[in-house]
Amino acid sequence: MTDGLVELVRQALLAGLVVAAPVLVAGFIVGTLTGLVQAATGVHEQIVGLVPRLAVMAVVLISSLPWMVERLTELFRATASGP
């Protein structure tokens, strides 16, 4: 019983990490690039780094949402069907 619960939690955490990864990686890449541009130009306004990051993360989230829902649905179906 406990082993099944531990495996379920492990699968849920792994699925959450996989589903969130594209949005987080896109935010990290854009944040790094805007940080480099800000350092090179001397512009240190927080909004300049925040707006592009949020925009890219929103686009990636919207474009990958069907894939994310499919992955989470697969996890739910596997969980609901039992062993």
mmCIF file of the N, C-alpha and C atoms, coordinates in Angstrom:
data_MODEL
# 
_entry.id   MODEL 
# 
loop_
_atom_site.group_PDB 
_atom_site.id 
_atom_site.type_symbol 
_atom_site.label_atom_id 
_atom_site.label_alt_id 
_atom_site.label_comp_id 
_atom_site.label_asym_id 
_atom_site.label_entity_id 
_atom_site.label_seq_id 
_atom_site.pdbx_PDB_ins_code 
_atom_site.Cartn_x 
_atom_site.Cartn_y 
_atom_site.Cartn_z 
_atom_site.occupancy 
_atom_site.B_iso_or_equiv 
_atom_site.pdbx_formal_charge 
_atom_site.auth_seq_id 
_atom_site.auth_comp_id 
_atom_site.auth_asym_id 
_atom_site.auth_atom_id 
_atom_site.pdbx_PDB_model_num 
ATOM 1   N N  . MET A 1 1  ? 0.824  -1.198 0.000   1.00 0.00 ? 1  MET A N  1 
ATOM 2   C CA . MET A 1 1  ? 0.000  0.000  0.000   1.00 0.00 ? 1  MET A CA 1 
ATOM 3   C C  . MET A 1 1  ? 0.865  1.257  0.000   1.00 0.00 ? 1  MET A C  1 
ATOM 4   N N  . THR A 1 2  ? 1.844  1.298  0.883   1.00 0.00 ? 2  THR A N  1 
ATOM 5   C CA . THR A 1 2  ? 2.711  2.474  0.978   1.00 0.00 ? 2  THR A CA 1 
ATOM 6   C C  . THR A 1 2  ? 3.581  2.618  -0.266  1.00 0.00 ? 2  THR A C  1 
ATOM 7   N N  . ASP A 1 3  ? 4.033  1.487  -0.805  1.00 0.00 ? 3  ASP A N  1 
ATOM 8   C CA . ASP A 1 3  ? 4.864  1.543  -2.006  1.00 0.00 ? 3  ASP A CA 1 
ATOM 9   C C  . ASP A 1 3  ? 4.091  2.123  -3.181  1.00 0.00 ? 3  ASP A C  1 
ATOM 10  N N  . GLY A 1 4  ? 2.819  1.775  -3.291  1.00 0.00 ? 4  GLY A N  1 
ATOM 11  C CA . GLY A 1 4  ? 1.982  2.310  -4.364  1.00 0.00 ? 4  GLY A CA 1 
ATOM 12  C C  . GLY A 1 4  ? 1.792  3.808  -4.226  1.00 0.00 ? 4  GLY A C  1 
ATOM 13  N N  . LEU A 1 5  ? 1.624  4.280  -2.996  1.00 0.00 ? 5  LEU A N  1 
ATOM 14  C CA . LEU A 1 5  ? 1.458  5.707  -2.758  1.00 0.00 ? 5  LEU A CA 1 
ATOM 15  C C  . LEU A 1 5  ? 2.740  6.471  -3.069  1.00 0.00 ? 5  LEU A C  1 
ATOM 16  N N  . VAL A 1 6  ? 3.863  5.914  -2.672  1.00 0.00 ? 6  VAL A N  1 
ATOM 17  C CA . VAL A 1 6  ? 5.149  6.553  -2.956  1.00 0.00 ? 6  VAL A CA 1 
ATOM 18  C C  . VAL A 1 6  ? 5.382  6.631  -4.460  1.00 0.00 ? 6  VAL A C  1 
ATOM 19  N N  . GLU A 1 7  ? 5.048  5.572  -5.168  1.00 0.00 ? 7  GLU A N  1 
ATOM 20  C CA . GLU A 1 7  ? 5.211  5.568  -6.628  1.00 0.00 ? 7  GLU A CA 1 
ATOM 21  C C  . GLU A 1 7  ? 4.283  6.579  -7.283  1.00 0.00 ? 7  GLU A C  1 
ATOM 22  N N  . LEU A 1 8  ? 3.063  6.702  -6.772  1.00 0.00 ? 8  LEU A N  1 
ATOM 23  C CA . LEU A 1 8  ? 2.105  7.679  -7.303  1.00 0.00 ? 8  LEU A CA 1 
ATOM 24  C C  . LEU A 1 8  ? 2.608  9.107  -7.099  1.00 0.00 ? 8  LEU A C  1 
ATOM 25  N N  . VAL A 1 9  ? 3.124  9.387  -5.931  1.00 0.00 ? 9  VAL A N  1 
ATOM 26  C CA . VAL A 1 9  ? 3.666  10.728 -5.649  1.00 0.00 ? 9  VAL A CA 1 
ATOM 27  C C  . VAL A 1 9  ? 4.874  11.003 -6.527  1.00 0.00 ? 9  VAL A C  1 
ATOM 28  N N  . ARG A 1 10 ? 5.722  9.998  -6.719  1.00 0.00 ? 10 ARG A N  1 
ATOM 29  C CA . ARG A 1 10 ? 6.897  10.168 -7.577  1.00 0.00 ? 10 ARG A CA 1 
ATOM 30  C C  . ARG A 1 10 ? 6.473  10.468 -9.007  1.00 0.00 ? 10 ARG A C  1 
ATOM 31  N N  . GLN A 1 11 ? 5.492  9.746  -9.516  1.00 0.00 ? 11 GLN A N  1 
ATOM 32  C CA . GLN A 1 11 ? 5.002  9.986  -10.872 1.00 0.00 ? 11 GLN A CA 1 
ATOM 33  C C  . GLN A 1 11 ? 4.374  11.365 -11.005 1.00 0.00 ? 11 GLN A C  1 
ATOM 34  N N  . ALA A 1 12 ? 3.631  11.785 -9.989  1.00 0.00 ? 12 ALA A N  1 
ATOM 35  C CA . ALA A 1 12 ? 2.990  13.105 -10.033 1.00 0.00 ? 12 ALA A CA 1 
ATOM 36  C C  . ALA A 1 12 ? 4.034  14.220 -10.021 1.00 0.00 ? 12 ALA A C  1 
ATOM 37  N N  . LEU A 1 13 ? 5.057  14.095 -9.188  1.00 0.00 ? 13 LEU A N  1 
ATOM 38  C CA . LEU A 1 13 ? 6.111  15.111 -9.150  1.00 0.00 ? 13 LEU A CA 1 
ATOM 39  C C  . LEU A 1 13 ? 6.887  15.154 -10.463 1.00 0.00 ? 13 LEU A C  1 
ATOM 40  N N  . LEU A 1 14 ? 7.182  13.999 -11.013 1.00 0.00 ? 14 LEU A N  1 
ATOM 41  C CA . LEU A 1 14 ? 7.901  13.947 -12.283 1.00 0.00 ? 14 LEU A CA 1 
ATOM 42  C C  . LEU A 1 14 ? 7.062  14.531 -13.412 1.00 0.00 ? 14 LEU A C  1 
ATOM 43  N N  . ALA A 1 15 ? 5.775  14.220 -13.437 1.00 0.00 ? 15 ALA A N  1 
ATOM 44  C CA . ALA A 1 15 ? 4.888  14.784 -14.465 1.00 0.00 ? 15 ALA A CA 1 
ATOM 45  C C  . ALA A 1 15 ? 4.788  16.297 -14.316 1.00 0.00 ? 15 ALA A C  1 
ATOM 46  N N  . GLY A 1 16 ? 4.694  16.787 -13.102 1.00 0.00 ? 16 GLY A N  1 
ATOM 47  C CA . GLY A 1 16 ? 4.652  18.229 -12.876 1.00 0.00 ? 16 GLY A CA 1 
ATOM 48  C C  . GLY A 1 16 ? 5.919  18.919 -13.336 1.00 0.00 ? 16 GLY A C  1 
ATOM 49  N N  . LEU A 1 17 ? 7.047  18.302 -13.085 1.00 0.00 ? 17 LEU A N  1 
ATOM 50  C CA . LEU A 1 17 ? 8.326  18.859 -13.531 1.00 0.00 ? 17 LEU A CA 1 
ATOM 51  C C  . LEU A 1 17 ? 8.416  18.882 -15.053 1.00 0.00 ? 17 LEU A C  1 
ATOM 52  N N  . VAL A 1 18 ? 8.010  17.801 -15.687 1.00 0.00 ? 18 VAL A N  1 
ATOM 53  C CA . VAL A 1 18 ? 8.059  17.723 -17.150 1.00 0.00 ? 18 VAL A CA 1 
ATOM 54  C C  . VAL A 1 18 ? 7.106  18.733 -17.782 1.00 0.00 ? 18 VAL A C  1 
ATOM 55  N N  . VAL A 1 19 ? 5.929  18.895 -17.191 1.00 0.00 ? 19 VAL A N  1 
ATOM 56  C CA . VAL A 1 19 ? 4.933  19.810 -17.747 1.00 0.00 ? 19 VAL A CA 1 
ATOM 57  C C  . VAL A 1 19 ? 5.373  21.265 -17.568 1.00 0.00 ? 19 VAL A C  1 
ATOM 58  N N  . ALA A 1 20 ? 5.987  21.583 -16.446 1.00 0.00 ? 20 ALA A N  1 
ATOM 59  C CA . ALA A 1 20 ? 6.392  22.970 -16.181 1.00 0.00 ? 20 ALA A CA 1 
ATOM 60  C C  . ALA A 1 20 ? 7.712  23.344 -16.854 1.00 0.00 ? 20 ALA A C  1 
ATOM 61  N N  . ALA A 1 21 ? 8.499  22.369 -17.255 1.00 0.00 ? 21 ALA A N  1 
ATOM 62  C CA . ALA A 1 21 ? 9.833  22.629 -17.790 1.00 0.00 ? 21 ALA A CA 1 
ATOM 63  C C  . ALA A 1 21 ? 9.868  23.563 -19.002 1.00 0.00 ? 21 ALA A C  1 
ATOM 64  N N  . PRO A 1 22 ? 9.031  23.400 -20.015 1.00 0.00 ? 22 PRO A N  1 
ATOM 65  C CA . PRO A 1 22 ? 9.138  24.301 -21.176 1.00 0.00 ? 22 PRO A CA 1 
ATOM 66  C C  . PRO A 1 22 ? 8.939  25.780 -20.821 1.00 0.00 ? 22 PRO A C  1 
ATOM 67  N N  . VAL A 1 23 ? 7.977  26.059 -19.953 1.00 0.00 ? 23 VAL A N  1 
ATOM 68  C CA . VAL A 1 23 ? 7.710  27.445 -19.573 1.00 0.00 ? 23 VAL A CA 1 
ATOM 69  C C  . VAL A 1 23 ? 8.867  27.997 -18.743 1.00 0.00 ? 23 VAL A C  1 
ATOM 70  N N  . LEU A 1 24 ? 9.367  27.204 -17.817 1.00 0.00 ? 24 LEU A N  1 
ATOM 71  C CA . LEU A 1 24 ? 10.464 27.665 -16.960 1.00 0.00 ? 24 LEU A CA 1 
ATOM 72  C C  . LEU A 1 24 ? 11.761 27.852 -17.744 1.00 0.00 ? 24 LEU A C  1 
ATOM 73  N N  . VAL A 1 25 ? 12.043 26.941 -18.664 1.00 0.00 ? 25 VAL A N  1 
ATOM 74  C CA . VAL A 1 25 ? 13.260 27.062 -19.479 1.00 0.00 ? 25 VAL A CA 1 
ATOM 75  C C  . VAL A 1 25 ? 13.183 28.292 -20.378 1.00 0.00 ? 25 VAL A C  1 
ATOM 76  N N  . ALA A 1 26 ? 12.019 28.533 -20.972 1.00 0.00 ? 26 ALA A N  1 
ATOM 77  C CA . ALA A 1 26 ? 11.858 29.723 -21.814 1.00 0.00 ? 26 ALA A CA 1 
ATOM 78  C C  . ALA A 1 26 ? 12.051 30.994 -20.986 1.00 0.00 ? 26 ALA A C  1 
ATOM 79  N N  . GLY A 1 27 ? 11.481 31.033 -19.791 1.00 0.00 ? 27 GLY A N  1 
ATOM 80  C CA . GLY A 1 27 ? 11.661 32.192 -18.919 1.00 0.00 ? 27 GLY A CA 1 
ATOM 81  C C  . GLY A 1 27 ? 13.107 32.378 -18.513 1.00 0.00 ? 27 GLY A C  1 
ATOM 82  N N  . PHE A 1 28 ? 13.799 31.281 -18.246 1.00 0.00 ? 28 PHE A N  1 
ATOM 83  C CA . PHE A 1 28 ? 15.209 31.367 -17.875 1.00 0.00 ? 28 PHE A CA 1 
ATOM 84  C C  . PHE A 1 28 ? 16.058 31.895 -19.029 1.00 0.00 ? 28 PHE A C  1 
ATOM 85  N N  . ILE A 1 29 ? 15.823 31.396 -20.221 1.00 0.00 ? 29 ILE A N  1 
ATOM 86  C CA . ILE A 1 29 ? 16.614 31.836 -21.379 1.00 0.00 ? 29 ILE A CA 1 
ATOM 87  C C  . ILE A 1 29 ? 16.380 33.314 -21.669 1.00 0.00 ? 29 ILE A C  1 
ATOM 88  N N  . VAL A 1 30 ? 15.117 33.737 -21.692 1.00 0.00 ? 30 VAL A N  1 
ATOM 89  C CA . VAL A 1 30 ? 14.816 35.137 -21.978 1.00 0.00 ? 30 VAL A CA 1 
ATOM 90  C C  . VAL A 1 30 ? 15.317 36.028 -20.854 1.00 0.00 ? 30 VAL A C  1 
ATOM 91  N N  . GLY A 1 31 ? 15.190 35.592 -19.622 1.00 0.00 ? 31 GLY A N  1 
ATOM 92  C CA . GLY A 1 31 ? 15.711 36.370 -18.499 1.00 0.00 ? 31 GLY A CA 1 
ATOM 93  C C  . GLY A 1 31 ? 17.216 36.544 -18.566 1.00 0.00 ? 31 GLY A C  1 
ATOM 94  N N  . THR A 1 32 ? 17.905 35.496 -18.954 1.00 0.00 ? 32 THR A N  1 
ATOM 95  C CA . THR A 1 32 ? 19.364 35.578 -19.084 1.00 0.00 ? 32 THR A CA 1 
ATOM 96  C C  . THR A 1 32 ? 19.756 36.530 -20.212 1.00 0.00 ? 32 THR A C  1 
ATOM 97  N N  . LEU A 1 33 ? 19.079 36.411 -21.345 1.00 0.00 ? 33 LEU A N  1 
ATOM 98  C CA . LEU A 1 33 ? 19.403 37.293 -22.474 1.00 0.00 ? 33 LEU A CA 1 
ATOM 99  C C  . LEU A 1 33 ? 19.101 38.754 -22.160 1.00 0.00 ? 33 LEU A C  1 
ATOM 100 N N  . THR A 1 34 ? 17.963 39.022 -21.541 1.00 0.00 ? 34 THR A N  1 
ATOM 101 C CA . THR A 1 34 ? 17.653 40.417 -21.194 1.00 0.00 ? 34 THR A CA 1 
ATOM 102 C C  . THR A 1 34 ? 18.599 40.936 -20.132 1.00 0.00 ? 34 THR A C  1 
ATOM 103 N N  . GLY A 1 35 ? 19.027 40.083 -19.233 1.00 0.00 ? 35 GLY A N  1 
ATOM 104 C CA . GLY A 1 35 ? 20.020 40.493 -18.235 1.00 0.00 ? 35 GLY A CA 1 
ATOM 105 C C  . GLY A 1 35 ? 21.344 40.863 -18.883 1.00 0.00 ? 35 GLY A C  1 
ATOM 106 N N  . LEU A 1 36 ? 21.756 40.082 -19.878 1.00 0.00 ? 36 LEU A N  1 
ATOM 107 C CA . LEU A 1 36 ? 22.994 40.405 -20.597 1.00 0.00 ? 36 LEU A CA 1 
ATOM 108 C C  . LEU A 1 36 ? 22.869 41.718 -21.359 1.00 0.00 ? 36 LEU A C  1 
ATOM 109 N N  . VAL A 1 37 ? 21.722 41.927 -22.001 1.00 0.00 ? 37 VAL A N  1 
ATOM 110 C CA . VAL A 1 37 ? 21.493 43.171 -22.743 1.00 0.00 ? 37 VAL A CA 1 
ATOM 111 C C  . VAL A 1 37 ? 21.467 44.352 -21.785 1.00 0.00 ? 37 VAL A C  1 
ATOM 112 N N  . GLN A 1 38 ? 20.824 44.189 -20.637 1.00 0.00 ? 38 GLN A N  1 
ATOM 113 C CA . GLN A 1 38 ? 20.772 45.270 -19.657 1.00 0.00 ? 38 GLN A CA 1 
ATOM 114 C C  . GLN A 1 38 ? 22.163 45.584 -19.119 1.00 0.00 ? 38 GLN A C  1 
ATOM 115 N N  . ALA A 1 39 ? 22.958 44.565 -18.877 1.00 0.00 ? 39 ALA A N  1 
ATOM 116 C CA . ALA A 1 39 ? 24.306 44.799 -18.381 1.00 0.00 ? 39 ALA A CA 1 
ATOM 117 C C  . ALA A 1 39 ? 25.174 45.485 -19.435 1.00 0.00 ? 39 ALA A C  1 
ATOM 118 N N  . ALA A 1 40 ? 24.979 45.115 -20.693 1.00 0.00 ? 40 ALA A N  1 
ATOM 119 C CA . ALA A 1 40 ? 25.781 45.705 -21.765 1.00 0.00 ? 40 ALA A CA 1 
ATOM 120 C C  . ALA A 1 40 ? 25.387 47.151 -22.044 1.00 0.00 ? 40 ALA A C  1 
ATOM 121 N N  . THR A 1 41 ? 24.095 47.460 -21.901 1.00 0.00 ? 41 THR A N  1 
ATOM 122 C CA . THR A 1 41 ? 23.636 48.812 -22.235 1.00 0.00 ? 41 THR A CA 1 
ATOM 123 C C  . THR A 1 41 ? 23.588 49.735 -21.024 1.00 0.00 ? 41 THR A C  1 
ATOM 124 N N  . GLY A 1 42 ? 23.621 49.184 -19.825 1.00 0.00 ? 42 GLY A N  1 
ATOM 125 C CA . GLY A 1 42 ? 23.559 50.015 -18.635 1.00 0.00 ? 42 GLY A CA 1 
ATOM 126 C C  . GLY A 1 42 ? 22.140 50.355 -18.212 1.00 0.00 ? 42 GLY A C  1 
ATOM 127 N N  . VAL A 1 43 ? 21.150 49.795 -18.867 1.00 0.00 ? 43 VAL A N  1 
ATOM 128 C CA . VAL A 1 43 ? 19.752 50.012 -18.495 1.00 0.00 ? 43 VAL A CA 1 
ATOM 129 C C  . VAL A 1 43 ? 19.405 48.986 -17.427 1.00 0.00 ? 43 VAL A C  1 
ATOM 130 N N  . HIS A 1 44 ? 19.059 49.472 -16.239 1.00 0.00 ? 44 HIS A N  1 
ATOM 131 C CA . HIS A 1 44 ? 18.806 48.547 -15.136 1.00 0.00 ? 44 HIS A CA 1 
ATOM 132 C C  . HIS A 1 44 ? 17.393 48.701 -14.586 1.00 0.00 ? 44 HIS A C  1 
ATOM 133 N N  . GLU A 1 45 ? 16.428 48.872 -15.469 1.00 0.00 ? 45 GLU A N  1 
ATOM 134 C CA . GLU A 1 45 ? 15.031 48.935 -15.057 1.00 0.00 ? 45 GLU A CA 1 
ATOM 135 C C  . GLU A 1 45 ? 14.486 47.514 -14.967 1.00 0.00 ? 45 GLU A C  1 
ATOM 136 N N  . GLN A 1 46 ? 13.788 47.207 -13.896 1.00 0.00 ? 46 GLN A N  1 
ATOM 137 C CA . GLN A 1 46 ? 13.262 45.859 -13.718 1.00 0.00 ? 46 GLN A CA 1 
ATOM 138 C C  . GLN A 1 46 ? 12.177 45.531 -14.736 1.00 0.00 ? 46 GLN A C  1 
ATOM 139 N N  . ILE A 1 47 ? 11.402 46.518 -15.114 1.00 0.00 ? 47 ILE A N  1 
ATOM 140 C CA . ILE A 1 47 ? 10.296 46.274 -16.045 1.00 0.00 ? 47 ILE A CA 1 
ATOM 141 C C  . ILE A 1 47 ? 10.808 45.852 -17.420 1.00 0.00 ? 47 ILE A C  1 
ATOM 142 N N  . VAL A 1 48 ? 12.006 46.321 -17.792 1.00 0.00 ? 48 VAL A N  1 
ATOM 143 C CA . VAL A 1 48 ? 12.588 45.954 -19.089 1.00 0.00 ? 48 VAL A CA 1 
ATOM 144 C C  . VAL A 1 48 ? 12.905 44.460 -19.124 1.00 0.00 ? 48 VAL A C  1 
ATOM 145 N N  . GLY A 1 49 ? 13.283 43.896 -18.011 1.00 0.00 ? 49 GLY A N  1 
ATOM 146 C CA . GLY A 1 49 ? 13.555 42.463 -17.966 1.00 0.00 ? 49 GLY A CA 1 
ATOM 147 C C  . GLY A 1 49 ? 12.313 41.630 -17.733 1.00 0.00 ? 49 GLY A C  1 
ATOM 148 N N  . LEU A 1 50 ? 11.317 42.218 -17.073 1.00 0.00 ? 50 LEU A N  1 
ATOM 149 C CA . LEU A 1 50 ? 10.124 41.467 -16.720 1.00 0.00 ? 50 LEU A CA 1 
ATOM 150 C C  . LEU A 1 50 ? 9.160  41.275 -17.884 1.00 0.00 ? 50 LEU A C  1 
ATOM 151 N N  . VAL A 1 51 ? 8.929  42.314 -18.657 1.00 0.00 ? 51 VAL A N  1 
ATOM 152 C CA . VAL A 1 51 ? 7.932  42.255 -19.727 1.00 0.00 ? 51 VAL A CA 1 
ATOM 153 C C  . VAL A 1 51 ? 8.271  41.211 -20.790 1.00 0.00 ? 51 VAL A C  1 
ATOM 154 N N  . PRO A 1 52 ? 9.493  41.184 -21.329 1.00 0.00 ? 52 PRO A N  1 
ATOM 155 C CA . PRO A 1 52 ? 9.790  40.138 -22.336 1.00 0.00 ? 52 PRO A CA 1 
ATOM 156 C C  . PRO A 1 52 ? 9.698  38.725 -21.759 1.00 0.00 ? 52 PRO A C  1 
ATOM 157 N N  . ARG A 1 53 ? 10.134 38.572 -20.516 1.00 0.00 ? 53 ARG A N  1 
ATOM 158 C CA . ARG A 1 53 ? 10.080 37.254 -19.888 1.00 0.00 ? 53 ARG A CA 1 
ATOM 159 C C  . ARG A 1 53 ? 8.637  36.781 -19.734 1.00 0.00 ? 53 ARG A C  1 
ATOM 160 N N  . LEU A 1 54 ? 7.774  37.655 -19.243 1.00 0.00 ? 54 LEU A N  1 
ATOM 161 C CA . LEU A 1 54 ? 6.364  37.285 -19.092 1.00 0.00 ? 54 LEU A CA 1 
ATOM 162 C C  . LEU A 1 54 ? 5.696  37.014 -20.435 1.00 0.00 ? 54 LEU A C  1 
ATOM 163 N N  . ALA A 1 55 ? 6.036  37.821 -21.431 1.00 0.00 ? 55 ALA A N  1 
ATOM 164 C CA . ALA A 1 55 ? 5.437  37.634 -22.757 1.00 0.00 ? 55 ALA A CA 1 
ATOM 165 C C  . ALA A 1 55 ? 5.831  36.281 -23.351 1.00 0.00 ? 55 ALA A C  1 
ATOM 166 N N  . VAL A 1 56 ? 7.103  35.953 -23.280 1.00 0.00 ? 56 VAL A N  1 
ATOM 167 C CA . VAL A 1 56 ? 7.570  34.680 -23.839 1.00 0.00 ? 56 VAL A CA 1 
ATOM 168 C C  . VAL A 1 56 ? 6.993  33.504 -23.056 1.00 0.00 ? 56 VAL A C  1 
ATOM 169 N N  . MET A 1 57 ? 6.937  33.625 -21.738 1.00 0.00 ? 57 MET A N  1 
ATOM 170 C CA . MET A 1 57 ? 6.382  32.545 -20.933 1.00 0.00 ? 57 MET A CA 1 
ATOM 171 C C  . MET A 1 57 ? 4.898  32.348 -21.228 1.00 0.00 ? 57 MET A C  1 
ATOM 172 N N  . ALA A 1 58 ? 4.170  33.438 -21.467 1.00 0.00 ? 58 ALA A N  1 
ATOM 173 C CA . ALA A 1 58 ? 2.748  33.325 -21.809 1.00 0.00 ? 58 ALA A CA 1 
ATOM 174 C C  . ALA A 1 58 ? 2.564  32.651 -23.164 1.00 0.00 ? 58 ALA A C  1 
ATOM 175 N N  . VAL A 1 59 ? 3.398  33.012 -24.139 1.00 0.00 ? 59 VAL A N  1 
ATOM 176 C CA . VAL A 1 59 ? 3.301  32.396 -25.473 1.00 0.00 ? 59 VAL A CA 1 
ATOM 177 C C  . VAL A 1 59 ? 3.627  30.903 -25.392 1.00 0.00 ? 59 VAL A C  1 
ATOM 178 N N  . VAL A 1 60 ? 4.670  30.560 -24.662 1.00 0.00 ? 60 VAL A N  1 
ATOM 179 C CA . VAL A 1 60 ? 5.035  29.143 -24.527 1.00 0.00 ? 60 VAL A CA 1 
ATOM 180 C C  . VAL A 1 60 ? 3.940  28.387 -23.785 1.00 0.00 ? 60 VAL A C  1 
ATOM 181 N N  . LEU A 1 61 ? 3.369  28.984 -22.761 1.00 0.00 ? 61 LEU A N  1 
ATOM 182 C CA . LEU A 1 61 ? 2.298  28.331 -22.017 1.00 0.00 ? 61 LEU A CA 1 
ATOM 183 C C  . LEU A 1 61 ? 1.085  28.085 -22.901 1.00 0.00 ? 61 LEU A C  1 
ATOM 184 N N  . ILE A 1 62 ? 0.678  29.085 -23.652 1.00 0.00 ? 62 ILE A N  1 
ATOM 185 C CA . ILE A 1 62 ? -0.493 28.931 -24.513 1.00 0.00 ? 62 ILE A CA 1 
ATOM 186 C C  . ILE A 1 62 ? -0.231 27.916 -25.626 1.00 0.00 ? 62 ILE A C  1 
ATOM 187 N N  . SER A 1 63 ? 0.962  27.949 -26.194 1.00 0.00 ? 63 SER A N  1 
ATOM 188 C CA . SER A 1 63 ? 1.246  27.027 -27.302 1.00 0.00 ? 63 SER A CA 1 
ATOM 189 C C  . SER A 1 63 ? 1.428  25.586 -26.837 1.00 0.00 ? 63 SER A C  1 
ATOM 190 N N  . SER A 1 64 ? 1.901  25.381 -25.609 1.00 0.00 ? 64 SER A N  1 
ATOM 191 C CA . SER A 1 64 ? 2.120  24.017 -25.136 1.00 0.00 ? 64 SER A CA 1 
ATOM 192 C C  . SER A 1 64 ? 1.008  23.514 -24.224 1.00 0.00 ? 64 SER A C  1 
ATOM 193 N N  . LEU A 1 65 ? -0.041 24.289 -24.041 1.00 0.00 ? 65 LEU A N  1 
ATOM 194 C CA . LEU A 1 65 ? -1.125 23.884 -23.157 1.00 0.00 ? 65 LEU A CA 1 
ATOM 195 C C  . LEU A 1 65 ? -1.790 22.576 -23.575 1.00 0.00 ? 65 LEU A C  1 
ATOM 196 N N  . PRO A 1 66 ? -2.077 22.342 -24.866 1.00 0.00 ? 66 PRO A N  1 
ATOM 197 C CA . PRO A 1 66 ? -2.677 21.039 -25.222 1.00 0.00 ? 66 PRO A CA 1 
ATOM 198 C C  . PRO A 1 66 ? -1.784 19.848 -24.850 1.00 0.00 ? 66 PRO A C  1 
ATOM 199 N N  . TRP A 1 67 ? -0.496 19.998 -25.042 1.00 0.00 ? 67 TRP A N  1 
ATOM 200 C CA . TRP A 1 67 ? 0.435  18.933 -24.682 1.00 0.00 ? 67 TRP A CA 1 
ATOM 201 C C  . TRP A 1 67 ? 0.448  18.714 -23.169 1.00 0.00 ? 67 TRP A C  1 
ATOM 202 N N  . MET A 1 68 ? 0.414  19.812 -22.412 1.00 0.00 ? 68 MET A N  1 
ATOM 203 C CA . MET A 1 68 ? 0.416  19.711 -20.955 1.00 0.00 ? 68 MET A CA 1 
ATOM 204 C C  . MET A 1 68 ? -0.839 18.994 -20.452 1.00 0.00 ? 68 MET A C  1 
ATOM 205 N N  . VAL A 1 69 ? -1.979 19.362 -21.000 1.00 0.00 ? 69 VAL A N  1 
ATOM 206 C CA . VAL A 1 69 ? -3.237 18.729 -20.589 1.00 0.00 ? 69 VAL A CA 1 
ATOM 207 C C  . VAL A 1 69 ? -3.216 17.245 -20.939 1.00 0.00 ? 69 VAL A C  1 
ATOM 208 N N  . GLU A 1 70 ? -2.675 16.907 -22.094 1.00 0.00 ? 70 GLU A N  1 
ATOM 209 C CA . GLU A 1 70 ? -2.588 15.498 -22.498 1.00 0.00 ? 70 GLU A CA 1 
ATOM 210 C C  . GLU A 1 70 ? -1.724 14.702 -21.527 1.00 0.00 ? 70 GLU A C  1 
ATOM 211 N N  . ARG A 1 71 ? -0.580 15.260 -21.148 1.00 0.00 ? 71 ARG A N  1 
ATOM 212 C CA . ARG A 1 71 ? 0.311  14.568 -20.210 1.00 0.00 ? 71 ARG A CA 1 
ATOM 213 C C  . ARG A 1 71 ? -0.367 14.347 -18.857 1.00 0.00 ? 71 ARG A C  1 
ATOM 214 N N  . LEU A 1 72 ? -1.031 15.373 -18.350 1.00 0.00 ? 72 LEU A N  1 
ATOM 215 C CA . LEU A 1 72 ? -1.685 15.248 -17.053 1.00 0.00 ? 72 LEU A CA 1 
ATOM 216 C C  . LEU A 1 72 ? -2.891 14.320 -17.122 1.00 0.00 ? 72 LEU A C  1 
ATOM 217 N N  . THR A 1 73 ? -3.572 14.300 -18.256 1.00 0.00 ? 73 THR A N  1 
ATOM 218 C CA . THR A 1 73 ? -4.692 13.384 -18.434 1.00 0.00 ? 73 THR A CA 1 
ATOM 219 C C  . THR A 1 73 ? -4.204 11.939 -18.454 1.00 0.00 ? 73 THR A C  1 
ATOM 220 N N  . GLU A 1 74 ? -3.069 11.699 -19.109 1.00 0.00 ? 74 GLU A N  1 
ATOM 221 C CA . GLU A 1 74 ? -2.491 10.356 -19.116 1.00 0.00 ? 74 GLU A CA 1 
ATOM 222 C C  . GLU A 1 74 ? -2.148 9.905  -17.697 1.00 0.00 ? 74 GLU A C  1 
ATOM 223 N N  . LEU A 1 75 ? -1.590 10.804 -16.905 1.00 0.00 ? 75 LEU A N  1 
ATOM 224 C CA . LEU A 1 75 ? -1.254 10.461 -15.521 1.00 0.00 ? 75 LEU A CA 1 
ATOM 225 C C  . LEU A 1 75 ? -2.520 10.152 -14.730 1.00 0.00 ? 75 LEU A C  1 
ATOM 226 N N  . PHE A 1 76 ? -3.553 10.954 -14.915 1.00 0.00 ? 76 PHE A N  1 
ATOM 227 C CA . PHE A 1 76 ? -4.805 10.734 -14.189 1.00 0.00 ? 76 PHE A CA 1 
ATOM 228 C C  . PHE A 1 76 ? -5.442 9.402  -14.594 1.00 0.00 ? 76 PHE A C  1 
ATOM 229 N N  . ARG A 1 77 ? -5.445 9.112  -15.871 1.00 0.00 ? 77 ARG A N  1 
ATOM 230 C CA . ARG A 1 77 ? -6.031 7.844  -16.350 1.00 0.00 ? 77 ARG A CA 1 
ATOM 231 C C  . ARG A 1 77 ? -5.257 6.657  -15.799 1.00 0.00 ? 77 ARG A C  1 
ATOM 232 N N  . ALA A 1 78 ? -3.936 6.755  -15.795 1.00 0.00 ? 78 ALA A N  1 
ATOM 233 C CA . ALA A 1 78 ? -3.129 5.655  -15.258 1.00 0.00 ? 78 ALA A CA 1 
ATOM 234 C C  . ALA A 1 78 ? -3.378 5.479  -13.759 1.00 0.00 ? 78 ALA A C  1 
ATOM 235 N N  . THR A 1 79 ? -3.590 6.584  -13.079 1.00 0.00 ? 79 THR A N  1 
ATOM 236 C CA . THR A 1 79 ? -3.848 6.530  -11.644 1.00 0.00 ? 79 THR A CA 1 
ATOM 237 C C  . THR A 1 79 ? -5.243 5.985  -11.358 1.00 0.00 ? 79 THR A C  1 
ATOM 238 N N  . ALA A 1 80 ? -6.220 6.433  -12.121 1.00 0.00 ? 80 ALA A N  1 
ATOM 239 C CA . ALA A 1 80 ? -7.606 6.035  -11.885 1.00 0.00 ? 80 ALA A CA 1 
ATOM 240 C C  . ALA A 1 80 ? -7.865 4.581  -12.263 1.00 0.00 ? 80 ALA A C  1 
ATOM 241 N N  . SER A 1 81 ? -7.124 4.064  -13.224 1.00 0.00 ? 81 SER A N  1 
ATOM 242 C CA . SER A 1 81 ? -7.351 2.693  -13.664 1.00 0.00 ? 81 SER A CA 1 
ATOM 243 C C  . SER A 1 81 ? -6.812 1.684  -12.649 1.00 0.00 ? 81 SER A C  1 
ATOM 244 N N  . GLY A 1 82 ? -5.882 2.136  -11.818 1.00 0.00 ? 82 GLY A N  1 
ATOM 245 C CA . GLY A 1 82 ? -5.352 1.238  -10.790 1.00 0.00 ? 82 GLY A CA 1 
ATOM 246 C C  . GLY A 1 82 ? -4.261 0.341  -11.327 1.00 0.00 ? 82 GLY A C  1 
ATOM 247 N N  . PRO A 1 83 ? -3.864 -0.625 -10.499 1.00 0.00 ? 83 PRO A N  1 
ATOM 248 C CA . PRO A 1 83 ? -2.758 -1.513 -10.901 1.00 0.00 ? 83 PRO A CA 1 
ATOM 249 C C  . PRO A 1 83 ? -3.122 -2.505 -11.958 1.00 0.00 ? 83 PRO A C  1 
# 
